[in-house]
Amino acid sequence: MDTLLFSLLLYVLLTIPVFVVLMLFAALTRSARLRRAAEVVSLSTCAALLVLSFQRAFEKPMLWAVVVLLVAVLVFGVSTIVKSSRERS
């Protein structure tokens, strides 16, 4: 279990610069695909943080607020992506 948590933490730390680079190129090229890729990367990072926070929330009850916030961000992000993809069709 500790290896999984360490891997998730490493994933979160590695996706931050990937997100920044994708958003930079999306802004420079005005590419919708790059922006969408950056959104997916940020949502996957949010999901990884949700798993990490959920595991630690049993030990520190104050982290339940973070868990609820991350769930809200995930739901909003996924609904926004689905809504925009339906509008494109």
PDB file with one MODEL, atoms N, CA, C and O in Angstrom:
MODEL        1
ATOM      1  N   MET A   1       0.819  -1.197   0.000  1.00  0.00           N
ATOM      2  CA  MET A   1       0.000   0.000   0.000  1.00  0.00           C
ATOM      3  C   MET A   1       0.858   1.253   0.000  1.00  0.00           C
ATOM      4  O   MET A   1       0.521   2.247  -0.644  1.00  0.00           O
ATOM      5  N   ASP A   2       1.970   1.201   0.727  1.00  0.00           N
ATOM      6  CA  ASP A   2       2.844   2.371   0.769  1.00  0.00           C
ATOM      7  C   ASP A   2       3.456   2.651  -0.598  1.00  0.00           C
ATOM      8  O   ASP A   2       3.670   3.809  -0.955  1.00  0.00           O
ATOM      9  N   THR A   3       3.737   1.604  -1.363  1.00  0.00           N
ATOM     10  CA  THR A   3       4.292   1.795  -2.701  1.00  0.00           C
ATOM     11  C   THR A   3       3.280   2.482  -3.608  1.00  0.00           C
ATOM     12  O   THR A   3       3.644   3.346  -4.405  1.00  0.00           O
ATOM     13  N   LEU A   4       2.015   2.102  -3.488  1.00  0.00           N
ATOM     14  CA  LEU A   4       0.965   2.738  -4.284  1.00  0.00           C
ATOM     15  C   LEU A   4       0.831   4.212  -3.930  1.00  0.00           C
ATOM     16  O   LEU A   4       0.719   5.058  -4.818  1.00  0.00           O
ATOM     17  N   LEU A   5       0.843   4.522  -2.646  1.00  0.00           N
ATOM     18  CA  LEU A   5       0.725   5.914  -2.224  1.00  0.00           C
ATOM     19  C   LEU A   5       1.926   6.736  -2.668  1.00  0.00           C
ATOM     20  O   LEU A   5       1.780   7.886  -3.081  1.00  0.00           O
ATOM     21  N   PHE A   6       3.107   6.146  -2.582  1.00  0.00           N
ATOM     22  CA  PHE A   6       4.304   6.843  -3.050  1.00  0.00           C
ATOM     23  C   PHE A   6       4.234   7.073  -4.556  1.00  0.00           C
ATOM     24  O   PHE A   6       4.612   8.138  -5.042  1.00  0.00           O
ATOM     25  N   SER A   7       3.752   6.078  -5.290  1.00  0.00           N
ATOM     26  CA  SER A   7       3.619   6.218  -6.740  1.00  0.00           C
ATOM     27  C   SER A   7       2.615   7.313  -7.092  1.00  0.00           C
ATOM     28  O   SER A   7       2.842   8.090  -8.019  1.00  0.00           O
ATOM     29  N   LEU A   8       1.507   7.376  -6.355  1.00  0.00           N
ATOM     30  CA  LEU A   8       0.518   8.430  -6.605  1.00  0.00           C
ATOM     31  C   LEU A   8       1.088   9.811  -6.301  1.00  0.00           C
ATOM     32  O   LEU A   8       0.844  10.763  -7.042  1.00  0.00           O
ATOM     33  N   LEU A   9       1.839   9.919  -5.226  1.00  0.00           N
ATOM     34  CA  LEU A   9       2.468  11.195  -4.897  1.00  0.00           C
ATOM     35  C   LEU A   9       3.471  11.600  -5.972  1.00  0.00           C
ATOM     36  O   LEU A   9       3.525  12.766  -6.363  1.00  0.00           O
ATOM     37  N   LEU A  10       4.253  10.656  -6.444  1.00  0.00           N
ATOM     38  CA  LEU A  10       5.199  10.930  -7.519  1.00  0.00           C
ATOM     39  C   LEU A  10       4.468  11.341  -8.794  1.00  0.00           C
ATOM     40  O   LEU A  10       4.913  12.242  -9.506  1.00  0.00           O
ATOM     41  N   TYR A  11       3.347  10.680  -9.082  1.00  0.00           N
ATOM     42  CA  TYR A  11       2.534  11.039 -10.248  1.00  0.00           C
ATOM     43  C   TYR A  11       2.021  12.467 -10.137  1.00  0.00           C
ATOM     44  O   TYR A  11       2.067  13.223 -11.108  1.00  0.00           O
ATOM     45  N   VAL A  12       1.535  12.837  -8.966  1.00  0.00           N
ATOM     46  CA  VAL A  12       1.035  14.202  -8.761  1.00  0.00           C
ATOM     47  C   VAL A  12       2.150  15.214  -8.979  1.00  0.00           C
ATOM     48  O   VAL A  12       1.944  16.237  -9.632  1.00  0.00           O
ATOM     49  N   LEU A  13       3.315  14.935  -8.441  1.00  0.00           N
ATOM     50  CA  LEU A  13       4.433  15.871  -8.582  1.00  0.00           C
ATOM     51  C   LEU A  13       4.917  15.981 -10.026  1.00  0.00           C
ATOM     52  O   LEU A  13       5.371  17.044 -10.449  1.00  0.00           O
ATOM     53  N   LEU A  14       4.824  14.894 -10.778  1.00  0.00           N
ATOM     54  CA  LEU A  14       5.271  14.924 -12.170  1.00  0.00           C
ATOM     55  C   LEU A  14       4.249  15.547 -13.113  1.00  0.00           C
ATOM     56  O   LEU A  14       4.621  16.097 -14.149  1.00  0.00           O
ATOM     57  N   THR A  15       2.979  15.467 -12.773  1.00  0.00           N
ATOM     58  CA  THR A  15       1.969  16.027 -13.667  1.00  0.00           C
ATOM     59  C   THR A  15       1.846  17.542 -13.572  1.00  0.00           C
ATOM     60  O   THR A  15       1.297  18.173 -14.476  1.00  0.00           O
ATOM     61  N   ILE A  16       2.339  18.126 -12.510  1.00  0.00           N
ATOM     62  CA  ILE A  16       2.260  19.585 -12.383  1.00  0.00           C
ATOM     63  C   ILE A  16       3.046  20.287 -13.501  1.00  0.00           C
ATOM     64  O   ILE A  16       2.489  21.174 -14.149  1.00  0.00           O
ATOM     65  N   PRO A  17       4.318  19.928 -13.757  1.00  0.00           N
ATOM     66  CA  PRO A  17       5.002  20.587 -14.875  1.00  0.00           C
ATOM     67  C   PRO A  17       4.416  20.210 -16.236  1.00  0.00           C
ATOM     68  O   PRO A  17       4.447  21.015 -17.167  1.00  0.00           O
ATOM     69  N   VAL A  18       3.883  18.993 -16.358  1.00  0.00           N
ATOM     70  CA  VAL A  18       3.252  18.597 -17.620  1.00  0.00           C
ATOM     71  C   VAL A  18       2.040  19.480 -17.885  1.00  0.00           C
ATOM     72  O   VAL A  18       1.831  19.938 -19.008  1.00  0.00           O
ATOM     73  N   PHE A  19       1.247  19.715 -16.852  1.00  0.00           N
ATOM     74  CA  PHE A  19       0.080  20.588 -16.996  1.00  0.00           C
ATOM     75  C   PHE A  19       0.495  21.998 -17.396  1.00  0.00           C
ATOM     76  O   PHE A  19      -0.119  22.600 -18.277  1.00  0.00           O
ATOM     77  N   VAL A  20       1.520  22.520 -16.765  1.00  0.00           N
ATOM     78  CA  VAL A  20       1.975  23.882 -17.067  1.00  0.00           C
ATOM     79  C   VAL A  20       2.449  23.985 -18.511  1.00  0.00           C
ATOM     80  O   VAL A  20       2.118  24.946 -19.205  1.00  0.00           O
ATOM     81  N   VAL A  21       3.216  23.010 -18.966  1.00  0.00           N
ATOM     82  CA  VAL A  21       3.720  23.036 -20.340  1.00  0.00           C
ATOM     83  C   VAL A  21       2.570  22.903 -21.337  1.00  0.00           C
ATOM     84  O   VAL A  21       2.540  23.613 -22.343  1.00  0.00           O
ATOM     85  N   LEU A  22       1.629  22.006 -21.070  1.00  0.00           N
ATOM     86  CA  LEU A  22       0.491  21.855 -21.969  1.00  0.00           C
ATOM     87  C   LEU A  22      -0.336  23.138 -22.059  1.00  0.00           C
ATOM     88  O   LEU A  22      -0.742  23.544 -23.147  1.00  0.00           O
ATOM     89  N   MET A  23      -0.580  23.768 -20.923  1.00  0.00           N
ATOM     90  CA  MET A  23      -1.357  25.011 -20.943  1.00  0.00           C
ATOM     91  C   MET A  23      -0.588  26.139 -21.632  1.00  0.00           C
ATOM     92  O   MET A  23      -1.189  26.984 -22.295  1.00  0.00           O
ATOM     93  N   LEU A  24       0.724  26.154 -21.479  1.00  0.00           N
ATOM     94  CA  LEU A  24       1.533  27.165 -22.153  1.00  0.00           C
ATOM     95  C   LEU A  24       1.429  27.011 -23.664  1.00  0.00           C
ATOM     96  O   LEU A  24       1.185  27.984 -24.377  1.00  0.00           O
ATOM     97  N   PHE A  25       1.614  25.789 -24.151  1.00  0.00           N
ATOM     98  CA  PHE A  25       1.493  25.554 -25.587  1.00  0.00           C
ATOM     99  C   PHE A  25       0.069  25.763 -26.080  1.00  0.00           C
ATOM    100  O   PHE A  25      -0.135  26.218 -27.206  1.00  0.00           O
ATOM    101  N   ALA A  26      -0.910  25.438 -25.258  1.00  0.00           N
ATOM    102  CA  ALA A  26      -2.303  25.670 -25.648  1.00  0.00           C
ATOM    103  C   ALA A  26      -2.587  27.161 -25.774  1.00  0.00           C
ATOM    104  O   ALA A  26      -3.322  27.581 -26.669  1.00  0.00           O
ATOM    105  N   ALA A  27      -2.016  27.953 -24.893  1.00  0.00           N
ATOM    106  CA  ALA A  27      -2.221  29.396 -24.970  1.00  0.00           C
ATOM    107  C   ALA A  27      -1.481  30.006 -26.164  1.00  0.00           C
ATOM    108  O   ALA A  27      -1.985  30.924 -26.813  1.00  0.00           O
ATOM    109  N   LEU A  28      -0.301  29.497 -26.442  1.00  0.00           N
ATOM    110  CA  LEU A  28       0.472  30.050 -27.563  1.00  0.00           C
ATOM    111  C   LEU A  28      -0.125  29.667 -28.915  1.00  0.00           C
ATOM    112  O   LEU A  28      -0.149  30.481 -29.838  1.00  0.00           O
ATOM    113  N   THR A  29      -0.600  28.444 -29.029  1.00  0.00           N
ATOM    114  CA  THR A  29      -1.119  27.970 -30.313  1.00  0.00           C
ATOM    115  C   THR A  29      -2.633  28.076 -30.418  1.00  0.00           C
ATOM    116  O   THR A  29      -3.197  27.867 -31.492  1.00  0.00           O
ATOM    117  N   ARG A  30      -3.292  28.396 -29.318  1.00  0.00           N
ATOM    118  CA  ARG A  30      -4.765  28.448 -29.250  1.00  0.00           C
ATOM    119  C   ARG A  30      -5.378  27.124 -29.696  1.00  0.00           C
ATOM    120  O   ARG A  30      -6.383  27.092 -30.407  1.00  0.00           O
ATOM    121  N   SER A  31      -4.756  26.045 -29.266  1.00  0.00           N
ATOM    122  CA  SER A  31      -5.202  24.705 -29.629  1.00  0.00           C
ATOM    123  C   SER A  31      -6.192  24.183 -28.592  1.00  0.00           C
ATOM    124  O   SER A  31      -5.896  24.140 -27.398  1.00  0.00           O
ATOM    125  N   ALA A  32      -7.353  23.793 -29.062  1.00  0.00           N
ATOM    126  CA  ALA A  32      -8.378  23.240 -28.164  1.00  0.00           C
ATOM    127  C   ALA A  32      -7.977  21.848 -27.690  1.00  0.00           C
ATOM    128  O   ALA A  32      -8.296  21.457 -26.568  1.00  0.00           O
ATOM    129  N   ARG A  33      -7.287  21.110 -28.531  1.00  0.00           N
ATOM    130  CA  ARG A  33      -6.860  19.754 -28.138  1.00  0.00           C
ATOM    131  C   ARG A  33      -5.833  19.791 -27.024  1.00  0.00           C
ATOM    132  O   ARG A  33      -5.893  18.977 -26.102  1.00  0.00           O
ATOM    133  N   LEU A  34      -4.900  20.711 -27.091  1.00  0.00           N
ATOM    134  CA  LEU A  34      -3.910  20.825 -26.025  1.00  0.00           C
ATOM    135  C   LEU A  34      -4.556  21.284 -24.724  1.00  0.00           C
ATOM    136  O   LEU A  34      -4.195  20.815 -23.645  1.00  0.00           O
ATOM    137  N   ARG A  35      -5.511  22.202 -24.832  1.00  0.00           N
ATOM    138  CA  ARG A  35      -6.220  22.646 -23.630  1.00  0.00           C
ATOM    139  C   ARG A  35      -7.009  21.501 -23.011  1.00  0.00           C
ATOM    140  O   ARG A  35      -7.038  21.348 -21.790  1.00  0.00           O
ATOM    141  N   ARG A  36      -7.645  20.701 -23.853  1.00  0.00           N
ATOM    142  CA  ARG A  36      -8.393  19.553 -23.355  1.00  0.00           C
ATOM    143  C   ARG A  36      -7.457  18.530 -22.713  1.00  0.00           C
ATOM    144  O   ARG A  36      -7.798  17.931 -21.693  1.00  0.00           O
ATOM    145  N   ALA A  37      -6.284  18.330 -23.302  1.00  0.00           N
ATOM    146  CA  ALA A  37      -5.302  17.417 -22.716  1.00  0.00           C
ATOM    147  C   ALA A  37      -4.837  17.927 -21.358  1.00  0.00           C
ATOM    148  O   ALA A  37      -4.657  17.143 -20.426  1.00  0.00           O
ATOM    149  N   ALA A  38      -4.642  19.232 -21.246  1.00  0.00           N
ATOM    150  CA  ALA A  38      -4.244  19.810 -19.960  1.00  0.00           C
ATOM    151  C   ALA A  38      -5.345  19.641 -18.928  1.00  0.00           C
ATOM    152  O   ALA A  38      -5.061  19.387 -17.758  1.00  0.00           O
ATOM    153  N   GLU A  39      -6.601  19.779 -19.346  1.00  0.00           N
ATOM    154  CA  GLU A  39      -7.715  19.572 -18.425  1.00  0.00           C
ATOM    155  C   GLU A  39      -7.761  18.132 -17.931  1.00  0.00           C
ATOM    156  O   GLU A  39      -8.001  17.885 -16.749  1.00  0.00           O
ATOM    157  N   VAL A  40      -7.532  17.190 -18.826  1.00  0.00           N
ATOM    158  CA  VAL A  40      -7.543  15.771 -18.443  1.00  0.00           C
ATOM    159  C   VAL A  40      -6.396  15.472 -17.487  1.00  0.00           C
ATOM    160  O   VAL A  40      -6.564  14.729 -16.520  1.00  0.00           O
ATOM    161  N   VAL A  41      -5.236  16.049 -17.758  1.00  0.00           N
ATOM    162  CA  VAL A  41      -4.094  15.851 -16.861  1.00  0.00           C
ATOM    163  C   VAL A  41      -4.399  16.420 -15.481  1.00  0.00           C
ATOM    164  O   VAL A  41      -4.086  15.794 -14.468  1.00  0.00           O
ATOM    165  N   SER A  42      -5.003  17.591 -15.435  1.00  0.00           N
ATOM    166  CA  SER A  42      -5.308  18.182 -14.131  1.00  0.00           C
ATOM    167  C   SER A  42      -6.371  17.384 -13.389  1.00  0.00           C
ATOM    168  O   SER A  42      -6.306  17.266 -12.165  1.00  0.00           O
ATOM    169  N   LEU A  43      -7.349  16.833 -14.106  1.00  0.00           N
ATOM    170  CA  LEU A  43      -8.359  16.004 -13.442  1.00  0.00           C
ATOM    171  C   LEU A  43      -7.776  14.679 -12.950  1.00  0.00           C
ATOM    172  O   LEU A  43      -8.178  14.173 -11.902  1.00  0.00           O
ATOM    173  N   SER A  44      -6.836  14.122 -13.699  1.00  0.00           N
ATOM    174  CA  SER A  44      -6.205  12.888 -13.217  1.00  0.00           C
ATOM    175  C   SER A  44      -5.338  13.161 -11.988  1.00  0.00           C
ATOM    176  O   SER A  44      -5.240  12.328 -11.088  1.00  0.00           O
ATOM    177  N   THR A  45      -4.715  14.331 -11.963  1.00  0.00           N
ATOM    178  CA  THR A  45      -3.964  14.728 -10.778  1.00  0.00           C
ATOM    179  C   THR A  45      -4.887  14.908  -9.587  1.00  0.00           C
ATOM    180  O   THR A  45      -4.557  14.515  -8.469  1.00  0.00           O
ATOM    181  N   CYS A  46      -6.037  15.500  -9.830  1.00  0.00           N
ATOM    182  CA  CYS A  46      -7.029  15.683  -8.774  1.00  0.00           C
ATOM    183  C   CYS A  46      -7.511  14.330  -8.246  1.00  0.00           C
ATOM    184  O   CYS A  46      -7.708  14.167  -7.042  1.00  0.00           O
ATOM    185  N   ALA A  47      -7.698  13.369  -9.138  1.00  0.00           N
ATOM    186  CA  ALA A  47      -8.122  12.036  -8.711  1.00  0.00           C
ATOM    187  C   ALA A  47      -7.039  11.353  -7.868  1.00  0.00           C
ATOM    188  O   ALA A  47      -7.347  10.681  -6.884  1.00  0.00           O
ATOM    189  N   ALA A  48      -5.789  11.524  -8.252  1.00  0.00           N
ATOM    190  CA  ALA A  48      -4.701  10.952  -7.464  1.00  0.00           C
ATOM    191  C   ALA A  48      -4.617  11.605  -6.090  1.00  0.00           C
ATOM    192  O   ALA A  48      -4.393  10.927  -5.086  1.00  0.00           O
ATOM    193  N   LEU A  49      -4.798  12.921  -6.047  1.00  0.00           N
ATOM    194  CA  LEU A  49      -4.807  13.613  -4.759  1.00  0.00           C
ATOM    195  C   LEU A  49      -5.995  13.184  -3.905  1.00  0.00           C
ATOM    196  O   LEU A  49      -5.899  13.129  -2.679  1.00  0.00           O
ATOM    197  N   LEU A  50      -7.103  12.884  -4.553  1.00  0.00           N
ATOM    198  CA  LEU A  50      -8.281  12.412  -3.825  1.00  0.00           C
ATOM    199  C   LEU A  50      -7.990  11.088  -3.130  1.00  0.00           C
ATOM    200  O   LEU A  50      -8.365  10.895  -1.974  1.00  0.00           O
ATOM    201  N   VAL A  51      -7.332  10.190  -3.823  1.00  0.00           N
ATOM    202  CA  VAL A  51      -6.975   8.901  -3.215  1.00  0.00           C
ATOM    203  C   VAL A  51      -6.021   9.105  -2.041  1.00  0.00           C
ATOM    204  O   VAL A  51      -6.193   8.500  -0.983  1.00  0.00           O
ATOM    205  N   LEU A  52      -5.024   9.950  -2.228  1.00  0.00           N
ATOM    206  CA  LEU A  52      -4.070  10.212  -1.152  1.00  0.00           C
ATOM    207  C   LEU A  52      -4.746  10.861   0.051  1.00  0.00           C
ATOM    208  O   LEU A  52      -4.494  10.476   1.192  1.00  0.00           O
ATOM    209  N   SER A  53      -5.600  11.841  -0.206  1.00  0.00           N
ATOM    210  CA  SER A  53      -6.278  12.535   0.895  1.00  0.00           C
ATOM    211  C   SER A  53      -7.271  11.630   1.602  1.00  0.00           C
ATOM    212  O   SER A  53      -7.405  11.682   2.825  1.00  0.00           O
ATOM    213  N   PHE A  54      -7.969  10.800   0.835  1.00  0.00           N
ATOM    214  CA  PHE A  54      -8.948   9.894   1.421  1.00  0.00           C
ATOM    215  C   PHE A  54      -8.274   8.904   2.364  1.00  0.00           C
ATOM    216  O   PHE A  54      -8.796   8.595   3.435  1.00  0.00           O
ATOM    217  N   GLN A  55      -7.114   8.416   1.956  1.00  0.00           N
ATOM    218  CA  GLN A  55      -6.387   7.463   2.800  1.00  0.00           C
ATOM    219  C   GLN A  55      -5.925   8.120   4.087  1.00  0.00           C
ATOM    220  O   GLN A  55      -5.969   7.499   5.150  1.00  0.00           O
ATOM    221  N   ARG A  56      -5.484   9.363   4.008  1.00  0.00           N
ATOM    222  CA  ARG A  56      -4.987  10.064   5.195  1.00  0.00           C
ATOM    223  C   ARG A  56      -6.108  10.655   6.051  1.00  0.00           C
ATOM    224  O   ARG A  56      -5.887  10.977   7.219  1.00  0.00           O
ATOM    225  N   ALA A  57      -7.310  10.802   5.482  1.00  0.00           N
ATOM    226  CA  ALA A  57      -8.411  11.438   6.210  1.00  0.00           C
ATOM    227  C   ALA A  57      -8.879  10.597   7.392  1.00  0.00           C
ATOM    228  O   ALA A  57      -9.455  11.134   8.338  1.00  0.00           O
ATOM    229  N   PHE A  58      -8.643   9.297   7.353  1.00  0.00           N
ATOM    230  CA  PHE A  58      -9.018   8.460   8.490  1.00  0.00           C
ATOM    231  C   PHE A  58      -8.124   8.729   9.695  1.00  0.00           C
ATOM    232  O   PHE A  58      -8.536   8.531  10.838  1.00  0.00           O
ATOM    233  N   GLU A  59      -6.906   9.179   9.436  1.00  0.00           N
ATOM    234  CA  GLU A  59      -5.988   9.490  10.520  1.00  0.00           C
ATOM    235  C   GLU A  59      -6.139  10.936  10.994  1.00  0.00           C
ATOM    236  O   GLU A  59      -5.986  11.224  12.181  1.00  0.00           O
ATOM    237  N   LYS A  60      -6.439  11.838  10.068  1.00  0.00           N
ATOM    238  CA  LYS A  60      -6.586  13.262  10.391  1.00  0.00           C
ATOM    239  C   LYS A  60      -7.943  13.733   9.868  1.00  0.00           C
ATOM    240  O   LYS A  60      -8.087  13.997   8.675  1.00  0.00           O
ATOM    241  N   PRO A  61      -8.927  13.840  10.744  1.00  0.00           N
ATOM    242  CA  PRO A  61     -10.290  14.169  10.310  1.00  0.00           C
ATOM    243  C   PRO A  61     -10.436  15.520   9.607  1.00  0.00           C
ATOM    244  O   PRO A  61     -11.415  15.730   8.889  1.00  0.00           O
ATOM    245  N   MET A  62      -9.503  16.422   9.793  1.00  0.00           N
ATOM    246  CA  MET A  62      -9.597  17.726   9.116  1.00  0.00           C
ATOM    247  C   MET A  62      -9.453  17.593   7.602  1.00  0.00           C
ATOM    248  O   MET A  62      -9.855  18.491   6.863  1.00  0.00           O
ATOM    249  N   LEU A  63      -8.888  16.493   7.136  1.00  0.00           N
ATOM    250  CA  LEU A  63      -8.699  16.295   5.703  1.00  0.00           C
ATOM    251  C   LEU A  63      -9.988  15.926   4.976  1.00  0.00           C
ATOM    252  O   LEU A  63     -10.006  15.876   3.746  1.00  0.00           O
ATOM    253  N   TRP A  64     -11.068  15.667   5.714  1.00  0.00           N
ATOM    254  CA  TRP A  64     -12.334  15.351   5.043  1.00  0.00           C
ATOM    255  C   TRP A  64     -12.829  16.539   4.239  1.00  0.00           C
ATOM    256  O   TRP A  64     -13.491  16.359   3.217  1.00  0.00           O
ATOM    257  N   ALA A  65     -12.520  17.750   4.680  1.00  0.00           N
ATOM    258  CA  ALA A  65     -12.888  18.935   3.897  1.00  0.00           C
ATOM    259  C   ALA A  65     -12.157  18.949   2.558  1.00  0.00           C
ATOM    260  O   ALA A  65     -12.725  19.342   1.539  1.00  0.00           O
ATOM    261  N   VAL A  66     -10.905  18.523   2.564  1.00  0.00           N
ATOM    262  CA  VAL A  66     -10.127  18.443   1.328  1.00  0.00           C
ATOM    263  C   VAL A  66     -10.712  17.372   0.418  1.00  0.00           C
ATOM    264  O   VAL A  66     -10.794  17.567  -0.794  1.00  0.00           O
ATOM    265  N   VAL A  67     -11.118  16.248   0.989  1.00  0.00           N
ATOM    266  CA  VAL A  67     -11.710  15.166   0.198  1.00  0.00           C
ATOM    267  C   VAL A  67     -12.987  15.653  -0.475  1.00  0.00           C
ATOM    268  O   VAL A  67     -13.198  15.401  -1.662  1.00  0.00           O
ATOM    269  N   VAL A  68     -13.828  16.340   0.264  1.00  0.00           N
ATOM    270  CA  VAL A  68     -15.081  16.852  -0.298  1.00  0.00           C
ATOM    271  C   VAL A  68     -14.789  17.871  -1.400  1.00  0.00           C
ATOM    272  O   VAL A  68     -15.448  17.863  -2.440  1.00  0.00           O
ATOM    273  N   LEU A  69     -13.818  18.739  -1.182  1.00  0.00           N
ATOM    274  CA  LEU A  69     -13.452  19.729  -2.185  1.00  0.00           C
ATOM    275  C   LEU A  69     -12.925  19.062  -3.454  1.00  0.00           C
ATOM    276  O   LEU A  69     -13.282  19.472  -4.558  1.00  0.00           O
ATOM    277  N   LEU A  70     -12.089  18.050  -3.311  1.00  0.00           N
ATOM    278  CA  LEU A  70     -11.554  17.354  -4.477  1.00  0.00           C
ATOM    279  C   LEU A  70     -12.647  16.618  -5.243  1.00  0.00           C
ATOM    280  O   LEU A  70     -12.616  16.576  -6.473  1.00  0.00           O
ATOM    281  N   VAL A  71     -13.607  16.039  -4.537  1.00  0.00           N
ATOM    282  CA  VAL A  71     -14.730  15.387  -5.210  1.00  0.00           C
ATOM    283  C   VAL A  71     -15.531  16.418  -5.999  1.00  0.00           C
ATOM    284  O   VAL A  71     -15.938  16.155  -7.130  1.00  0.00           O
ATOM    285  N   ALA A  72     -15.758  17.583  -5.411  1.00  0.00           N
ATOM    286  CA  ALA A  72     -16.499  18.641  -6.106  1.00  0.00           C
ATOM    287  C   ALA A  72     -15.756  19.108  -7.355  1.00  0.00           C
ATOM    288  O   ALA A  72     -16.372  19.329  -8.399  1.00  0.00           O
ATOM    289  N   VAL A  73     -14.450  19.258  -7.253  1.00  0.00           N
ATOM    290  CA  VAL A  73     -13.648  19.676  -8.414  1.00  0.00           C
ATOM    291  C   VAL A  73     -13.704  18.614  -9.505  1.00  0.00           C
ATOM    292  O   VAL A  73     -13.829  18.947 -10.683  1.00  0.00           O
ATOM    293  N   LEU A  74     -13.613  17.351  -9.132  1.00  0.00           N
ATOM    294  CA  LEU A  74     -13.687  16.271 -10.118  1.00  0.00           C
ATOM    295  C   LEU A  74     -15.041  16.240 -10.812  1.00  0.00           C
ATOM    296  O   LEU A  74     -15.110  16.132 -12.036  1.00  0.00           O
ATOM    297  N   VAL A  75     -16.102  16.333 -10.050  1.00  0.00           N
ATOM    298  CA  VAL A  75     -17.444  16.297 -10.641  1.00  0.00           C
ATOM    299  C   VAL A  75     -17.646  17.483 -11.572  1.00  0.00           C
ATOM    300  O   VAL A  75     -18.160  17.321 -12.679  1.00  0.00           O
ATOM    301  N   PHE A  76     -17.247  18.671 -11.136  1.00  0.00           N
ATOM    302  CA  PHE A  76     -17.387  19.853 -11.971  1.00  0.00           C
ATOM    303  C   PHE A  76     -16.531  19.747 -13.231  1.00  0.00           C
ATOM    304  O   PHE A  76     -16.996  20.082 -14.321  1.00  0.00           O
ATOM    305  N   GLY A  77     -15.293  19.286 -13.098  1.00  0.00           N
ATOM    306  CA  GLY A  77     -14.403  19.168 -14.256  1.00  0.00           C
ATOM    307  C   GLY A  77     -14.886  18.160 -15.271  1.00  0.00           C
ATOM    308  O   GLY A  77     -14.864  18.422 -16.474  1.00  0.00           O
ATOM    309  N   VAL A  78     -15.321  17.012 -14.795  1.00  0.00           N
ATOM    310  CA  VAL A  78     -15.821  15.982 -15.714  1.00  0.00           C
ATOM    311  C   VAL A  78     -17.108  16.457 -16.387  1.00  0.00           C
ATOM    312  O   VAL A  78     -17.293  16.248 -17.586  1.00  0.00           O
ATOM    313  N   SER A  79     -17.996  17.094 -15.623  1.00  0.00           N
ATOM    314  CA  SER A  79     -19.236  17.579 -16.229  1.00  0.00           C
ATOM    315  C   SER A  79     -18.966  18.672 -17.258  1.00  0.00           C
ATOM    316  O   SER A  79     -19.666  18.751 -18.267  1.00  0.00           O
ATOM    317  N   THR A  80     -17.976  19.503 -17.023  1.00  0.00           N
ATOM    318  CA  THR A  80     -17.624  20.535 -17.988  1.00  0.00           C
ATOM    319  C   THR A  80     -17.078  19.922 -19.274  1.00  0.00           C
ATOM    320  O   THR A  80     -17.422  20.371 -20.368  1.00  0.00           O
ATOM    321  N   ILE A  81     -16.236  18.908 -19.154  1.00  0.00           N
ATOM    322  CA  ILE A  81     -15.687  18.252 -20.333  1.00  0.00           C
ATOM    323  C   ILE A  81     -16.786  17.544 -21.120  1.00  0.00           C
ATOM    324  O   ILE A  81     -16.821  17.615 -22.349  1.00  0.00           O
ATOM    325  N   VAL A  82     -17.679  16.864 -20.414  1.00  0.00           N
ATOM    326  CA  VAL A  82     -18.770  16.170 -21.091  1.00  0.00           C
ATOM    327  C   VAL A  82     -19.698  17.167 -21.776  1.00  0.00           C
ATOM    328  O   VAL A  82     -20.136  16.936 -22.903  1.00  0.00           O
ATOM    329  N   LYS A  83     -19.996  18.265 -21.108  1.00  0.00           N
ATOM    330  CA  LYS A  83     -20.878  19.282 -21.674  1.00  0.00           C
ATOM    331  C   LYS A  83     -20.271  19.888 -22.937  1.00  0.00           C
ATOM    332  O   LYS A  83     -20.964  20.069 -23.938  1.00  0.00           O
ATOM    333  N   SER A  84     -18.996  20.195 -22.888  1.00  0.00           N
ATOM    334  CA  SER A  84     -18.350  20.800 -24.064  1.00  0.00           C
ATOM    335  C   SER A  84     -18.228  19.802 -25.212  1.00  0.00           C
ATOM    336  O   SER A  84     -18.302  20.194 -26.376  1.00  0.00           O
ATOM    337  N   SER A  85     -18.044  18.532 -24.906  1.00  0.00           N
ATOM    338  CA  SER A  85     -17.970  17.547 -25.983  1.00  0.00           C
ATOM    339  C   SER A  85     -19.340  17.304 -26.607  1.00  0.00           C
ATOM    340  O   SER A  85     -19.431  17.019 -27.801  1.00  0.00           O
ATOM    341  N   ARG A  86     -20.409  17.414 -25.816  1.00  0.00           N
ATOM    342  CA  ARG A  86     -21.754  17.287 -26.387  1.00  0.00           C
ATOM    343  C   ARG A  86     -22.096  18.475 -27.264  1.00  0.00           C
ATOM    344  O   ARG A  86     -22.786  18.320 -28.272  1.00  0.00           O
ATOM    345  N   GLU A  87     -21.629  19.652 -26.899  1.00  0.00           N
ATOM    346  CA  GLU A  87     -21.890  20.840 -27.695  1.00  0.00           C
ATOM    347  C   GLU A  87     -21.153  20.793 -29.029  1.00  0.00           C
ATOM    348  O   GLU A  87     -21.638  21.341 -30.018  1.00  0.00           O
ATOM    349  N   ARG A  88     -20.005  20.153 -29.070  1.00  0.00           N
ATOM    350  CA  ARG A  88     -19.227  20.044 -30.302  1.00  0.00           C
ATOM    351  C   ARG A  88     -19.854  19.072 -31.276  1.00  0.00           C
ATOM    352  O   ARG A  88     -19.636  19.179 -32.483  1.00  0.00           O
ATOM    353  N   SER A  89     -20.628  18.126 -30.776  1.00  0.00           N
ATOM    354  CA  SER A  89     -21.225  17.105 -31.656  1.00  0.00           C
ATOM    355  C   SER A  89     -22.394  17.626 -32.441  1.00  0.00           C
ATOM    356  O   SER A  89     -22.995  16.884 -33.219  1.00  0.00           O
TER     357      SER A  89
ENDMDL
END
